Amino acid sequence: MAKDLYYEKLSSERTERTRLMLQRLPVACTDFINSIAMTTSPLTRMAYTIDLGTFCEYAHKEIPAFANKTPREWTDDDLSRFIAKDLHGYADYLTLYLKETDNDEQRILRNRECGVMRKLSSLRSFFDFLFKAERIPGNIAALVSLPKLHEKPILYLINEEVERLLETVSEGEELTERQKKYHQLTRTRDVAILMLFLGTGIRVSECVGIDIDDLDFHLNGVLVTRKGGNQVILYYPPEVAQALKNYIAERSKVEILPGHEKALFLSLQRKRISQRAVQLMVKKYCAIAVPLKKRMSPHKLRSTYATRLYSETEDIYLVADALGHSDVNTTRKHYAAISDKRRREAAKNVYLPTIPDVKETPGEESEQQK
């Protein structure tokens, strides 16, 4: 019941945030979001709304024809006036732009290829909805090419780096004096979280949603809620079980805030830990343990698990199932590095005869002698 309440609250918060954002956007945006309500999650609808808001903000600021009205005042006729040039400008705008915060400050935002592609894809879906509903004469967004994604090597930790990371968390020697103060209070929890990431490949959203009743130390398994709401059991090795038991022993001494009694991982505020807090925790320790590997995150630890699991089993379907991937092709990139390693090993196993040393002809001087 507690788990259901947690995810219901999370969904309600996302739905409420989406509705607040839609109040500042064209009515057509609300109609589009409502049209996908039965086939998408609150998180997906919120992401679509954020993307549409970014486009409307761009058009209002950068395109003179749309500056005289607020986005909320735009009608279907206004939306039909966009041309391909406007959307090409939007694609360039997404690579670097300023966004105002709630404190009237400005943040510099950048989107890589995948970010630009997602936002343009959201726009395509929106205009396609309007076109199919016969509210605009054509889907102008379909004329704009999506950026070509360049494959990047998956960032993951090798065994020595995993050991160094866990040693950093356990000992905390290289932390700042301020960090050491809090480290004494969170060390056992942080070790348990990192061990869970490395031992199961769990998502950060799944990790923070775990309740203490979801653990079964007889099976060494944990019940998690996947994307879309499906629940599965992830099994963990004995080392993870021990780390969890150590943390639970300390957790039992904490006076937990009402409403968070069932949450497994707690913040210093004695309530369920947030995704952001876990992300910052991972980044903090990785900056010390593996400083040359930038952008380390819980997802990169998930990649570490996937790579190591495939290295041990060579079973792509097992890895896909463990990660919760519905498409095996999504899993392939997690062991791209292993494929490269195998190609190097294969090169060593190819037989070629040894090239004999070149003998100098009597009377001739070598290049070095000259």
N, C-alpha and C positions, 0 to 999 in steps of 0.2 A: 504493500500500500504506500509506504514512504517513497519507494522508487517511482511509482506511478505519479505521486504528487509532485516529485521533483521534476519529472519530464513534462507533466502538465503545466507546471508553473513556467518552465523554460519555454514551452510552446506558446503559452499565453503572453509572455513578455515579448517574444518575437512578433507575434501577431499584432500586439498593441503598438510596437515600434513601427511596423509596416504601415498600419493605419494612420499613424501620426505623420509619417513621411508622405503618404499619398495625399494628405490634405493640402500639400503645397504643390502637387503635380497636376497635370491635366486630368480631367475626368476619365479620359480614354485610358489612362494608366490604371486607374481603379478597376475599370471594366476588364482590362487585360488580366490583372492579378486575380480578380474574381473568377475569370474563365479557367484558370489553372488550379483553383483551390482544391479540387477533388483529386488531382493527380500529382500534387507536389507537397513537400513538407513546408512548415512555417519558415524554416531556415532558407529554403530555396526561394520562396516568395519574397523574403526580406532581401536576399541577394539581388533578385531581379529589380526590386524597388530602388535599392541603392544605385544600381547601374543606370536605371532610367532617370533617377535624380541627378546623377553626374552629367548625363547628356543634356537634360533640360537646363541645368546651370550653365553648361558650356554655350548652348544656343542663345540663352538670354544675355550672356556677357559678350560673346564673340561675334554673333551674327546680327547686324543692324536691323534686319527685317523682323526680328523676334525680341527686340529690346523694349518696345513700347508697351508690351503686355507682360504681366507676370506669367510664369508657366501655368499657374492654376487657371488662368483666363484663356488659355489656348483651346481652340475648338478643333474639330476634325478638319475643317477647311484650312486652319493654320498648319496643322501637321502635314497636310497634303502639299504644302509649299516647299518642303525641304527638297533639296536637290543633291545629287551625288557629291558635288563639290563641298557641300556642308559636312557631309559625313566623312569625306577624306580629311577635311580639316579637323574633325573630331578625333580621328585615329591618331593624327599627329599631336593633338592637344593632350591625349591620354599619356603620352610618354613623359610629360612634365607639366604640372599645373599646380595652382595654388587653391587651397580650400580653407574656408573660414571655419573656425571651431566655435563651440558654444560660448567661449570666452572672448569672442570677437578677435581672436588671433588667427594668423594665417599659417598653414602648414604646407610644406612643399611635398607633393605626392608624385610618385613615379610608378609606371606600370611596365613590367617586362612584357615580352611577346605573349605569354599565356594570359596576362591580365588584360591586355588590349583585345585579344581574341575573345575572352569571356564577355567583356563589355559590348563588343560589336555583335556577338552572338545574341546577347540579350536584346539589343536593338533590333536585330533581324526578326526575332520572335515577336516583338511588339508590333512592328510594322506589318509582319505577315498576318498577325491577328486582325489588324485594322483592314488589311486588304481583303482577306477572306470574308470579313463581315461586311464588305462593300462600303466601308466608311472612308476609304481613300482610293484613288484610281490605280495605284500600283505600290509594290513594296520596293521603295527606292533603296532600302538598306541591302537588298539582295545584289545590287550593282557594285557594292563595295567589297573588294577582296579581303579575306581574312589574312592576317600575317602568317608567314610560314614559320612554324615552330622548329627551332634547331635543338636536336637532342643534346642534352647535357649529361655528363656522367653523374650517376647517383652518388650523393655524399653519404658515406657510412663510416663506421669506426672499425678498425682491425682489432684483433684480440688484445694486443699490447695497449691500445688506446682505451679499450673498454676497462682494462685493469687499472689504468692510470686514472680514468674518470671516477671509478668506484673508490679508489684510494683517496682521491681528492675530497670526495663527499664524506668519507668515513673520518678522515683526519682533519680536514679543513685548515691545513697549515698555511697555505698561501692566500687565504682570505684576508680581507682588510680587518682592522680591529672592530669596526662596526658590524661587518658581516659575521665575524666570529661570535659576537654577542648573541646574535639570533641563531647561529649555527648550532649552539648548544641545545636550543629548543627544538630544532627541526631536523637534526642530523638523521635520526632513526626513520623519520617519515620520508625524508628525501631519498635515503638509500632504498627504502621499500618501493617508492614510486619508480625510481630508475631501474631497479631490478625487474619490476613488473613490465616496463617498456621493453627492456632487453630480453626478457624471458618469454614474452607473449606477443609482441608486436601490436599491442593495444593502441587505439587512437586516444588522443588527449581528451576528447569529448567523452569517450567511453570510460576513461580512467576516473575522471572527476565525478561521474555519475554512479560509481560503485557504492553500494551500501554494505555495511559490515555483515549483514545477513546473506550477502551474495557469495561469501567465501565458504568453501567446503574443503577443509584440510584433510578429510579422509580421501577425497578424490584428487586433491590438489588442483581444484578448478574454481573459476570465478564466473559468475553469470554477468554478462554485459549486454547492454542495449546498443545494437548496431544502428547505422543510418537507416531511416525508414521505420524504426521502432522494433525490428526483429530482435529477439533475444537468443543468444548462443552462449555456450560454455567454453571458455578458454582454459586450457590446462597449462600449468606452469611447473617447472622443475623444483626439486627440493630446496635449492638455494633461494629461490623466490619465496617459497613457503616459510623458510626460516626468517627472512627479512620482514615478511608480513607479520609473523608472530611477534617478533621483537617490537615492531611498531605498535601493534595492538596492545601489548603489555604496557607501553607508555601512554597510549591513548586512553586506557582505562582510568588513568589518574586525572584526566582533564574534565573540568566541569563544562559540558557542552551547552551551547545556547539552544533554547527551545526551538524546535522545528528542524534541528540539524543532528539530532541524536543518532540517526541511522547512518549518516554519512561516514564512509570509511576514512577518507583523507580530509583532515581538518586544517584550516588556516590558523595563523596566530590569533585571529579574532574568535577562535573556537566555533567556527561554522564551516560548512562545506567549502573546500578549496575551489578556486575558480580556474578556468582554463588559462587565463592570462598569468596567474600566479605560477602555475606549473611551467609554462613556457619561459618565463623569466628565470625560474629556478634552474632549468636545464641549461639555458644560455649562460648563466653565471658560472656554473661549474665547468662547462665545456670551454669557456674562455680561458680558464686556468689550465685544464687538463690537455686540451687539444687546440692551442691558440692559432695554429696555422689553418685549421678548418673552420672557416667563417660560416655564418648562418646555420650553426647547429641548432636543432630544435627537437621537440618530441617526435616529429615526423621523420627526422633523420635517424633517430634511434629505432623507429619502426622499420626504416630501410635497412639498418644494421641487422635487426632480427631476421628480416626476409632474406637478406643475402647469406647470412650464416645458416639459416634453415635450408635453403636450397643447396648450399655447399655440402651440407651433411646428408641430405636425402636425395637430391637431384630429381625431386618430384614437384613439378610446377603446379600441379593441381592441388597438392597438399598445401603449398605456400599460398596459393590463391584463396583456398578455403580458410586458412589460418588468419589471413589478412582481411577477410570479408569482401574480397573482390568478386563481383558477378561476372567479370570478363577476364579471362586468363591473360589476354594481351596487356591488360593493365599491370599485371604482375611481372611481365617480362623485363621491364626496365629495372626492377629491383635486383636482378642478378646479371645485368649487363657487364659489370666488372668481372664477374666470374667467367663469363664467356671469353672476355679478353685474356684472362689468366690462362684459360685452357688453350687458347690459340698460341700463346707463348710456349706453353708446355709441349704442344703438338710440334712446334718448330724444332724443339730439342730432340724429338723422337724420329725425325726424318733422317734416314741414312744417306750420307754422301761420302765418297772417298776422300781421304786426306790429300790435300794438294802438296806435292813434294816441294822441298825448298829449291829455289832457283840457284843452280851452280854457276859460278863465274867461269867464263872461258879464260884459259891461261893467257896472260899478257894483257887482259882487260882489267881496268880499274873500276871499282865500284863508285857510285855517285858520292858516297861518304868519303872515299879516299881522295877523290878529286877535290 
